[in-house]
Amino acid sequence: MRFNLIVAHSFPKYGIGYQGKLPWRLPKDMEHFKNITTTVSNDPTFQYINTVIMGSTTWNSIAESNKPLKNRINIIITRKPLQSNNKFIIYTTWENLFKVLVEFNNKKHKINNKFYKIQNNFIIGGESIYKLALHKLNIDSIFTTEIY
């Protein structure tokens, strides 16, 4: 299972957010984020899809009109998991993350005669989720944008 980390931060103070929101608005960086987190391989049998894994503060900072982040499975790490009727929104605890990822692949969700399969997992914040990921997961790649 591949895990990647993607973050934009201010330089030189390395801030990633302010009062639960991004302290900048950079459309090109948002497009870059979308391209990285949605790009998947083509396959005749599987419809690959990526996950974006975030804490509840990051989830709550996303405008309702943009939820869930399209063409990705949105996984929200929370202490008290909620239920969602949307197969692209999954609430779980950190401890159950691997189980949730495996279960998604095993459920055999189907679209256009192809089965969904997770290709990449992207950790997208916030601070406590980044720390957990760096300490508990094998991170394949870190994608970073420095904001000056």
N, C-alpha and C positions, 0 to 999 in steps of 0.2 A: 504494500500500500504506500503510495507516494504522498508525502506531505511537503508543502511549500509555504513560505511565509511571504506576505506582501504588505508593505507598509510605506506610507508617505510620512515624512517627519520634517520639522523645521530644523534649520541649521544656523547656528551652532548649538542650540539648546536641546535639540532632539525631542521636541514636543510632538505628540501624535494627535492631540485633541485638546479642546478647551471647552469646559462646561458641557460635556457630552456631545460635542459637535466638532466637525472639522473646522479649524480656524482660517481656512482659505477656501476659495472656489476657483478651481482650475479645470475647465472643461477638457483640455487635452489630457490631463492626468486621469480624469475620470474615464475617458475613452480608452486610455492605456490600461487601466485597471480592468475594464470590461473585456478588452481584447485578451489579456493574459488569462483571466479567470473563466472565459467561455471557450477558448480554443481547445478543440479535441480532435482526435484522429477519426478518419472515416473508416468504417468497417462494414462488410456486407451483412453481418449477423447482429452486431451490437450497435445501439445508439449510445455512444459514449457521452457522459455528462460529468461536469466537475462539481465539487462542493465548495461553498464558502462557509467557513466555520468562524463563528463570532460569539462574543458575550452578549448578554441582554442589553447592556448600555449601547453597544454598537448597533444592535438590531433596532433599538428604540430611536436611534439617531437617524435612521433611514426614513425618508418621507413615505407616508402610507401609499402614495401613488406609485412608488418604486418598489413596493413589497409584493411578493418576494423578488429578489434580484433575478431577472429573467434568464432562462437557459442555464440555471445552476440550481443545485439543491442547497437550500439555505438551512444550515444547522446552527441552532442557537443553544449555547451552553448556559445552563441555568441550574440553580440549586434545587428548584422545584419544577421539574418538567411539566409542561402543559401538553394538551392534545391538540393536534391540528388535523383538519379534514383535507388539507392540501398536501399531496405527496411530495411537494417541493419545499415544504416547511417542516422541519423536524426539531423539536425541543428535546434536549437530553442533558444529563450531567456529564462532566468531564470523564468520570469513571466508566460511563456506558458508551463513550464515543465509538470505540472500535466495534462494539456489539451492534450499534446502530448502522454503521457503515456496511458491515457484513450482512446484516438483515436486509438492508435496502437492495443490495445485489442479489440476495437470495429470493426476494419476493417476486422477481421476474415481471417488473412493470414493463408494459409493452406499448410501443407506438409504431405505426406504419410497418407492422410485422417485424419489428426489431425490438430486442430486449434492451432496456436501459442498463448500463453498467458504469460505475464510477471509474473515472480515469485518474483524476488528480484532486487532491484536497488542498484548499488554500485557506490558511489561517489569516483572517483579516482584522483581528483586534477584538477587544481593546488590550490595554496594558496587561491585565492579569492573564488573559488568554495567550498573549505573546509569551509571557514568562513561563506558563505551564508548557506550552509547545516547545520552547527552547530547552526546557529541563527534562521533558518526558518523552518527546518524539525524536525520531531521526528525520531531520529536515533535509530534503534534497536540494532545494534552492531557496534563496532569499531574494525577492524583488523589492528594491527600495527606490524611492524618489526623494531627493533632498530638496526642500523648499527653502530658498534664500530670501 
